[in-house]
Amino acid sequence: MVCEEMTAEPEFPTAWTTIPALVSEQARRNGSTVAIVEGRTRLTYAELHVEASRVTRAAMACGVAAGDRVAIWAPNSARWIVTALGLLGAGATLVPIGTRLRGPEAADILRRTRCRGLFTVRGFLGIDYPSLLTDQGVLPILDFTVLLSDTRTTDSTGAATEIAYSRRTAADRQTADDVLASAGASGSHRDSAGTGAQSSPAGCRSGSAPTGWRAFLAGAERIPLSDARSRTDAVSAEAVSDILFTSGTTGTPKGVLTTHRQTLAVLDRWASAVTLRHGDRCLLVNPFSHTFGYKAGIVACLLRAATMFPVAVFDPRSAADLMTAERITVLAGPPTVFTDLLAVERSYPELRLAGTGGTAIPAELIARMRADLGADQVFTAYGLTESVGVVAVCPPGTDIERTAHTVGKALPGSEIRILGTDGREVPVGTPGRIVVRGPNVMDGYLDDADATAAAVDPRGWLHTGDVGALDSDGYLRVTDRLEDMFIVGGFNVSPAEVEQTLRGFPGIAEVAVVGVPDERLGEVGAAFVVPSGTAPFDADDLLAWCRTRLAGYKIPRTVRILDRLPRTPAGKVHKRRLRCAQ
């Protein structure tokens, strides 16, 4: 069956084909609207454009040329946003790296992407990130490292202190007026000027120690505004805007290439589908190194001139305080975010929109998000890094049962098919491989033509690793990952189905089921359970309970009790690690 796009139109046409052009236009149209709030720091859209432009000039002073790749390895913050937008304005390709990654993993990404520069931090949750690279060998292409944290630290809860932006020079004060006057420039493709003609400041030379934020910004004074504008105007809509890496649940993480045009077209439609709008105040708790945080967070907010509240580390009570004090209207995150907030036992009357996804959502949780948290509307969504983060959306206003058990319809402008093992479409309600076609199909994998050809067929269909089914109305139900399915004595078992059943047993907070080797049956199920309370958990009671609810071959043969489930840097349950633990 084929699911065509939802019949919804964007709030207004996507008039910008690059992210820098979008920032420029929002500075002109919504310059006085607050763009970012972090602690005592508040930046309007006009100020955001000025700060991003200064990063563009400073990056050019460091020798960053159009097409160069530059990484950010840091927690969510206002400076992360400013830096990313400034680098994109310099024509660079952004390479976000998750803060959960350690030295070998980050060094591998820096080498594979041939990053020219790195922006990172010291002291976040006690970790000195630059030092994690000291024993990783030479990174010959990496010319400079900049610390985002001259004065920025985080306390034990991850709450950010005030960001002290450097004092503007006279040239910068003039820039503010000039930027507003010229913000309507849309990216005509003129040749860039002054690119690479400047020598790099000391802090940007290869082999030098990391330079601080203020020292980095000081280099901006050496680049004429006209050169920076020419560079930004020359950014092509078809240029690769970012390289985000997959979670690596099936092997080595792959770098996914996405263009400016794709990112804006897809996220504009996503913002309309979930009803994000100007005036919204969005708490951004998902990591910016992930599509849910960067694209469905930063880019979507930029498209609607919403206000962003970046959160470095999610702490339920701190988040609850912030939501109340700042009248947060939009919060999106994994189900655990809402479960943790519910435990704080507060209501948020300003919260009009709550979004989640990535796993099955109990209908009871959605009902409580509405009744107890005060969320006026709840949406769910499904996507992959390879799909620019979005495949389907179950929009606000959908009934609770459908919101809980499906991820909605195909994003406007795209389509979904379900294929059987023979590659042909299957009937309504029949599970099979999910394939996607539309603007939300990646540009390809980094330096891996074979993997790209295996993932995207000649007709433009992205073959996901997910199993799902479409109902008669075109709503998609995601049932499993193909590699997670296992066979017990010749019978196929869906871990997601078993997990959904186990969640109904009292006292379970989280559960994961994997297939493990068995001499007689080939494979059998193994369940890993995180109890929800302090009372002793009886695995035998759980198995006895399963016998009245599941076919014998579906019942896990073993149950292990854990304090927490292992997760990938993207926050997914690391099932490969669970299999190895058996």
Steps between C-alpha positions, in 0.01 A plus 500: 500500500611857433437784744502837329567828674263661747287770345657791678668810369792679664410805707677711239715405201864414560650819359853412607716230352785519752510518877707823504240664272229390744684656795543821302132513408380435855725780624326732254144377557511412870805685627350594837374147575710320760682214328698339784473504878768339716530613861524878495598504133227602256566548131246641258495380141679820397769438762525134405576603143767742617664239724486233229650744249786567739568126525498487119770767484702338780483162327620660177788653694591147611521401136167320469409481131168417338448125514732445795364282778497623858385303804319602818554264794310668779173495695193700403555871554440840346860501377445166328219657299692820424810304398308263274324783319823696464684203353219438252522867405868447420400225259627225728337162552397440860605175671324463838657251743309367800638571847454135595772403253851460633843562351531208257146548368537877455845462340356249254231748394751785473726287278222361281348844440844665466386780729693824473395628844342393826287693751479333838490559878680429822328420827165376375399242762866492603634400159787677322406421141820623327706273726304199377676542165856527631575128467312450173792564270547779250195661342689655206207688347383657828639854491339651808300432814283763668352480849139614527540543874707803601262564790233239440485215749231259604404402850423147611153515347632623167337843541695754298630818656489831317679517169716810488517609138799714422444875486413618151749714318402816314507298179259250650263774611494622145454143390175472693343777297655380177385145558141608555512717191643224284333200662270450204789382283408145401802311390575609146793284392775759465864397520629526854758762584791483736477126554817352632706812422562583865761340721354322800536654847727316743214320670387354169829350385538125478652355815418798722316465829124560491412866478229665707171637373596867530836447334326319216245780455775762499607368162171622353636855492752393237232400248304776321125476528470505123718188474284315751182603321637383168595167654155454654319605183701244304381205709313268264166339580651172378806527725523244778389681814587230750630150555318325782603151602270204550488337841704199391265241645583264212870578466720801428304828502449644152522868413178624337521788251214750482473821298370841603201472267400158635529607861284809458237337279451203731504689830266768367245229426565335835448830685165543326395141569561533875359859508820669619447875468642845558480588867560145622750456782679170447698308761775322303607197702601268214873513420594727212726222369180312409240584234229527770697777671671676210247479218164449674628738767725781378408504130126464563509787752690717253239430234219626724695764695425314822701555819757233587590397855801265467549253786840335544387219730141408571419510872125463566476750786720759330301455180174535692621825656607635162173400333304686766720809515534540123147389403624226266246416231675216313695200628611203292703206621507125555227348719734492801507881506126510556505211746761685706305827484184324614689382809559865596122535526448844350276634228601744227201701377707672228611166348293480182706240312690189610672266257666163531592195297772248434323216680153371583311749715249363751157659458497560875812716473345714226186542709708608800705742288172672420325471835786528752765704317238722341617448141220623275613283207734202459669383181724207415747465215740259338818562307859402433822691457483389136155660462605848619351392831137468386298230321154524655306715746190419705380859532342675797130427528529131412315270740700346785493140379624585151764736643620222729509220246608676180751766399257669263503562127777577254645848520346733240684461170622149578360147480534173689478143371512167678689224318507126553810284489458473122520878460133537408240709678293318759127537578358739759585394854776261395842569655807542284801720439427874511626694198477876451524735202498879487709804591576332832733244345864571582756615248702187581748350745840660546763333276292182468344462157424131557306564821317789334399280205382230740288748697353710214380314192511642144142629533590707804347276769686496831493146638488531877596228742157522661198273481153651496148490362259755353131505588219582258528871583873511431615509863832327558564261786871429558537155649871417505849535369579235239820402678316467834259232375595147605378149420403249770470148364391631161259763636572871445493708819457877513684640805282812491185289536643314799625824657156658461346207686760505777440871560154405622647313798495708822830644614683523166651836404692386191548173319698371203481158334771349278558167332789291633646169375341172611630153412159344446284783363765710326401812690286586802392825659683669787331784689679782680284684752545827689256497797302816570508481880714391792300186580661165407423393144410135444598378153312173549176692554562688175554178303189342650304811404633474142374143459140621492573780254762379252555196282757269653770575242468874572554472876855600605704211639698725733436826684780722627445794734702815422529844655484648150509391138818569300446764235678627192621863483173575318301368797378176341509176698829328410365152423828375358659560840215316670551200270870497583418510872335158478 
